[in-house]
Amino acid sequence: MQLRYSFRLYPDPGRQRALAKAFGCARVVFNDAVRAREEARAAKQPFPKAAELSKRLITEAKQTVERSWLGEVSAVVLQQSLRDAETAYRNFFASLKGDRKGPKMGAPHFKSRKDKRQSIRFTANARWSITDSGRLNLPKVGPVKVKWSRTLPATPSSVTVIKDAAGRFFASFVIDTDPAADARRMPDTDRTIGIDLGLTHFAVLSDGTKIDSPRFLRRAEKKLKKAQRELSRKQKGSKNRETARLKVARAHAKVTDARHEFHHQLSTRLISENQGIAVEDLSVAGLARTKLAKSVHDAGWSSFINMLQYKAERYGRTLVKIGRFEPTSQTCSTCGVKDGPKPLDVREWTCAACGTVHDRDHNAAINVKTAAGLAVSACGAPVRPGAIPAQREETGSHGFPTPSRAA
């Protein structure tokens, strides 16, 4: 299983200029590849092959006066930019044919130097390395200071250098994990749990545990409004506007980082304590079109479920998703009688059949666990089997305790 480990970079001004040059060259090669494809389509000719594009847009372009500066950056960065263009077109055509799941994808478009997120990728062929002092040595860039928040479990196969909208630099390493080593890190348990996700409480577990919703965006709204108001008053194209834009981006990044930290810690704890986990397959896109849209996005249910999914696959746990139309809030978890729909303001209700008083969310969590087929495991029966596809996620600097934080 492949995962990504992300670490903060602190390049000095000279390294920042070298990275900016690499970002720009990769962007130009990507745009040239898209332009070559569009010109071939307009002329009703076959799309040029990757080898032909590599020769024309990189090897021959370096010999011209207009593109001679392409030789100032690593050739691997340029080749990877061409591969990104090929992947974008491949995904676009797969989406048109219906072979790719999810919403329809648009055709690749040109990248702009004003894009707030930029990235370049170095594979093993680029001969990048981690120095003895813990710095990341990149070809034609030099050593860059890294904030190592945890130990890399294996030798990375590639590294992606990212600059986000807030002006921060990150190094994202691709790691091939060892399933046997991951299994040894997990405690043995036969517990199972059902999770009901909500807004008042982020999650209510079938054992009665209630986890409050941090509401990171709501708590930062006052500061965000002030920063956005200051940005709107600045003249476009001015240095003051760029300073105000960075202030807004950093405020949003702080909210995003806090939410990811919360999701990582909670998902890791649930995976560590339970062998089987059941969740409801919520329609987040549909809920985001209601008056609860801001609160739904603030909760970040999709991100949390994705973390549960890839961590369950990594550590040999079982994650079961039940259908979103399962009447978990309408069914009595004691006698199984369906009591009918209830408005959202009804947080407690009494079953008309057996007279049991239910907490709405706790009852739903129990029904989620029952519908997933995990309820019987409390008596010693095996947990319902089923493989969950692994997700390639940014793992950040979260997880189980590790030894010394050396590179």
C-alpha positions in Angstrom: 0.0 0.0 0.0 1.3 3.4 -0.9 0.9 6.4 1.4 2.2 10.0 1.4 4.0 11.6 4.3 4.0 15.4 4.3 6.6 17.6 6.0 7.0 21.3 6.2 9.9 22.9 4.3 11.7 26.1 5.1 13.8 27.1 2.1 16.0 30.2 2.3 15.4 33.1 -0.3 17.9 31.5 -2.7 16.2 28.1 -2.6 12.8 29.8 -2.9 14.0 31.4 -6.2 15.3 28.1 -7.5 12.0 26.4 -6.6 10.0 29.2 -8.3 12.1 28.7 -11.4 11.3 24.9 -11.3 7.6 25.6 -10.8 7.6 27.9 -13.8 9.4 25.5 -16.1 7.1 22.6 -15.1 4.1 24.8 -15.8 5.4 25.9 -19.2 6.1 22.3 -20.3 2.6 21.2 -19.1 1.0 24.1 -21.1 3.0 23.3 -24.2 1.8 19.6 -24.0 -1.8 20.8 -23.7 -1.4 23.2 -26.6 0.2 20.5 -28.8 -2.8 18.2 -28.1 -5.3 21.0 -28.8 -3.6 21.9 -32.0 -3.7 18.3 -33.1 -7.3 18.0 -32.3 -8.2 21.2 -34.2 -6.3 19.9 -37.2 -8.1 16.5 -36.9 -4.8 14.7 -36.5 -3.8 11.9 -34.1 -2.6 13.1 -30.7 1.2 13.1 -30.5 2.8 10.4 -28.4 4.5 11.0 -25.1 7.9 10.2 -26.6 7.4 12.7 -29.4 6.3 15.4 -27.0 9.3 14.7 -24.7 11.6 15.2 -27.7 9.9 18.2 -29.1 9.0 20.1 -25.9 12.0 19.3 -23.7 15.1 18.0 -25.6 14.7 20.2 -28.7 13.2 23.1 -26.9 16.3 23.5 -24.7 18.3 24.2 -27.9 16.2 27.2 -28.8 16.6 30.7 -27.6 13.0 31.0 -26.4 13.2 27.9 -24.2 16.9 27.7 -23.3 16.1 28.3 -19.7 14.5 24.9 -19.4 18.0 23.5 -18.9 18.3 25.4 -15.6 16.1 22.9 -13.8 16.1 19.2 -13.4 15.0 17.3 -16.5 13.1 14.9 -14.2 10.8 17.7 -13.2 10.0 18.5 -16.8 9.4 14.8 -17.6 7.0 14.4 -14.7 5.1 17.5 -15.8 4.6 15.8 -19.2 3.4 12.6 -17.4 0.9 14.8 -15.4 -0.5 16.1 -18.7 -0.9 12.5 -20.0 -2.6 11.4 -16.8 -5.0 14.4 -17.0 -6.0 13.5 -20.6 -6.3 9.8 -19.7 -8.6 10.6 -16.8 -10.7 12.9 -18.9 -11.3 10.3 -21.6 -12.0 7.7 -19.0 -14.6 10.0 -17.5 -16.2 10.6 -20.9 -16.5 6.8 -21.5 -17.9 6.3 -18.0 -15.0 4.1 -16.9 -14.0 6.6 -14.1 -16.3 6.8 -11.1 -17.4 10.1 -9.6 -18.4 13.4 -11.2 -17.5 14.1 -14.8 -14.1 15.6 -15.4 -13.4 18.5 -17.7 -10.6 18.6 -20.3 -7.2 19.7 -19.1 -6.7 23.5 -19.2 -3.7 25.7 -19.1 -2.0 26.5 -15.8 -1.4 30.0 -14.8 1.6 31.5 -13.0 -1.0 33.2 -10.8 -2.2 29.8 -9.5 -2.0 29.7 -5.8 -0.9 26.1 -5.5 2.2 24.9 -7.4 4.1 21.6 -7.3 6.9 19.7 -8.8 7.8 16.0 -8.5 11.3 14.3 -8.2 11.5 10.6 -8.7 14.4 8.3 -7.8 16.0 9.1 -11.2 16.5 12.7 -10.1 19.0 11.5 -7.4 17.5 13.6 -4.6 18.6 12.7 -1.1 18.3 13.3 2.6 21.6 14.6 4.1 23.1 13.5 7.4 22.0 16.7 8.9 18.3 16.0 7.9 18.0 18.4 5.0 16.3 17.5 1.7 18.9 17.9 -1.1 17.1 18.6 -4.4 18.9 18.6 -7.8 19.6 22.2 -9.1 17.9 23.5 -6.0 20.2 22.5 -3.2 19.7 21.4 0.5 16.4 22.6 2.0 15.6 22.6 5.7 12.9 20.1 6.7 10.8 20.0 9.9 10.7 16.3 10.6 7.7 15.6 12.7 8.0 11.8 12.5 10.2 9.1 11.2 9.8 7.8 7.6 9.0 4.1 7.9 10.7 3.2 4.6 12.8 4.7 1.8 10.6 7.0 -0.3 10.2 6.3 -4.0 9.5 10.0 -4.9 9.1 13.4 -3.4 6.7 16.2 -4.4 7.5 19.7 -3.4 4.4 21.8 -3.0 3.8 25.5 -2.4 0.3 26.2 -1.1 -1.9 29.3 -1.3 -0.5 30.5 2.1 3.0 30.6 0.7 4.1 27.5 2.7 6.4 24.8 1.3 5.9 21.1 1.9 7.7 17.9 0.9 5.3 15.0 0.2 7.1 11.6 0.2 5.6 8.4 -1.4 6.1 5.4 0.9 5.5 1.7 0.3 4.3 0.5 3.7 5.0 -3.0 5.1 1.7 -4.8 6.0 3.4 -7.1 8.5 5.0 -4.1 10.3 1.7 -2.2 10.3 -0.1 -5.2 11.8 2.4 -5.5 14.6 1.8 -1.9 15.6 -2.0 -2.5 16.2 -3.3 -3.8 19.5 -5.4 -7.0 19.3 -9.1 -6.3 19.8 -12.5 -7.8 18.9 -14.5 -4.7 19.6 -16.9 -3.3 16.9 -18.5 0.1 16.8 -21.2 2.0 14.8 -20.8 5.7 14.1 -23.5 8.2 13.5 -22.1 11.4 12.1 -23.9 14.7 12.8 -23.6 18.4 13.3 -24.4 19.0 17.0 -22.1 16.2 17.8 -19.5 15.3 15.2 -19.9 11.6 15.9 -22.0 9.5 18.3 -20.8 6.0 18.8 -22.9 2.9 19.4 -21.4 2.5 22.9 -22.9 5.9 23.9 -19.8 8.0 23.5 -20.5 11.5 22.1 -17.7 13.5 20.4 -18.5 17.2 20.1 -18.1 19.0 16.8 -15.1 21.5 17.0 -16.7 23.8 14.4 -13.3 25.2 13.4 -14.7 27.4 10.6 -17.5 28.8 12.8 -15.0 29.8 15.5 -12.7 31.5 13.0 -15.5 33.3 11.1 -15.0 36.7 12.8 -11.3 36.7 12.0 -11.9 35.5 8.4 -14.5 38.2 7.8 -12.1 40.9 8.9 -9.3 39.6 6.8 -11.5 39.3 3.7 -12.9 42.8 4.2 -9.4 44.2 4.3 -8.5 42.3 1.1 -11.6 43.7 -0.7 -10.4 47.2 0.0 -6.9 46.8 -1.6 -6.2 47.9 -5.1 -5.8 45.0 -7.5 -2.3 44.3 -8.5 -0.7 46.1 -5.6 1.7 44.7 -3.1 -0.7 45.5 -0.2 -3.3 43.3 -1.9 -0.9 40.4 -2.1 -0.1 40.9 1.6 -3.8 40.9 2.4 -4.4 37.8 0.2 -1.7 35.9 2.1 -3.4 36.9 5.4 -6.7 35.4 4.2 -5.0 32.3 2.9 -3.2 31.7 6.1 -6.3 32.1 8.1 -8.1 29.5 6.0 -5.0 27.2 6.2 -5.1 27.4 9.9 -8.7 26.2 9.9 -8.0 23.4 7.5 -5.0 22.2 9.4 -6.9 22.1 12.7 -9.7 20.1 11.0 -7.3 17.6 9.6 -5.5 17.2 12.9 -8.9 16.5 14.6 -9.9 14.0 11.9 -6.5 12.2 12.0 -6.5 11.9 15.8 -10.1 10.6 16.0 -9.8 8.2 13.1 -6.5 6.8 14.5 -8.1 6.2 17.9 -11.2 4.5 16.4 -9.0 2.2 14.2 -6.7 1.4 17.1 -9.6 0.5 19.5 -11.9 -1.4 17.2 -11.6 -4.3 14.8 -14.8 -3.5 13.0 -16.3 0.0 12.2 -19.6 0.8 10.6 -20.5 4.2 9.1 -23.3 5.6 6.9 -22.6 6.5 3.3 -23.8 10.1 3.5 -24.6 12.2 0.5 -22.4 15.1 1.4 -22.9 16.8 -2.0 -26.7 16.7 -1.5 -26.5 18.0 2.0 -24.2 20.8 0.8 -27.0 22.2 -1.2 -29.2 22.8 1.8 -29.2 25.6 4.4 -26.9 23.5 6.4 -24.1 23.7 3.7 -21.6 25.7 5.8 -21.9 23.4 8.8 -21.7 20.3 6.6 -18.5 21.6 5.0 -17.1 22.6 8.3 -17.6 19.1 9.7 -15.7 17.5 6.8 -17.4 14.1 6.9 -15.9 12.9 3.6 -12.4 13.6 4.7 -12.9 11.7 7.9 -14.5 8.7 6.3 -11.6 8.6 3.7 -9.1 8.5 6.6 -11.0 5.7 8.2 -11.0 3.8 4.9 -7.3 3.9 4.1 -6.3 3.3 7.8 -8.6 0.3 8.0 -7.0 -1.1 4.9 -3.5 -0.4 6.2 -3.9 -1.9 9.6 -6.1 -4.9 8.7 -9.4 -3.5 10.2 -12.8 -3.8 8.7 -14.8 -0.8 7.6 -18.4 -1.3 6.4 -20.5 1.4 4.8 -24.3 1.1 4.9 -26.7 2.6 2.4 -27.7 6.3 3.0 -31.4 5.3 2.7 -31.2 2.9 5.7 -33.8 4.3 8.2 -31.4 4.4 11.1 -33.1 7.4 12.8 -36.6 5.9 12.3 -36.1 2.4 13.7 -36.1 1.3 17.3 -32.9 -0.4 18.1 -34.5 -2.4 20.9 -37.5 -4.0 19.2 -36.8 -3.2 15.5 -40.1 -1.4 14.8 -39.9 1.4 12.3 -41.5 4.4 14.0 -41.5 6.8 11.0 -39.6 10.0 10.1 -39.0 12.7 12.6 -37.9 16.4 12.2 -34.4 17.3 13.1 -35.4 19.2 16.2 -36.6 15.9 17.8 -33.5 14.7 19.7 -35.3 12.1 21.9 -38.3 10.0 21.1 -40.2 7.1 22.7 -40.9 3.9 20.7 -44.7 3.4 20.4 -44.2 -0.4 20.3 -42.0 -1.1 23.3 -41.9 2.2 25.1 -38.1 2.6 25.1 -36.9 6.2 25.3 -34.2 6.7 22.7 -31.5 9.3 22.2 -31.9 10.0 18.4 -28.1 9.9 17.6 -27.2 7.0 19.9 -30.1 4.9 18.5 -29.0 5.7 15.0 -25.4 4.6 15.8 -26.7 1.3 17.1 -28.8 0.8 14.0 -25.8 1.6 11.8 -23.8 -1.1 13.6 -26.7 -3.6 13.3 -27.3 -2.9 9.6 -23.6 -3.4 8.8 -23.7 -6.9 10.4 -21.3 -6.1 13.1 -23.6 -6.3 16.1 -23.1 -10.1 16.6 -19.4 -9.8 17.0 -19.8 -8.6 20.6 -20.7 -12.3 21.4 -17.5 -13.6 20.0 -18.5 -14.2 16.4 -16.1 -13.1 13.7 -16.4 -9.6 12.3 -18.0 -9.4 8.9 -15.2 -9.7 6.3 -14.6 -7.5 3.3 -11.7 -5.7 1.7 -11.8 -2.0 1.5 -9.9 -0.3 -1.4 -6.9 1.7 -0.2 -6.8 5.5 -0.5 -3.7 7.4 -1.4 -4.0 10.2 1.1 -1.7 12.8 2.6 -1.0 11.3 6.0 0.6 14.4 7.4 2.4 14.0 10.7 -0.2 12.0 12.5 -0.4 8.4 13.6 0.9 6.0 16.2 3.9 6.8 18.4 7.2 6.2 16.6 10.9 6.1 17.7 13.2 9.2 17.5 12.2 11.7 14.9 15.3 11.4 12.8 15.3 11.4 9.0 
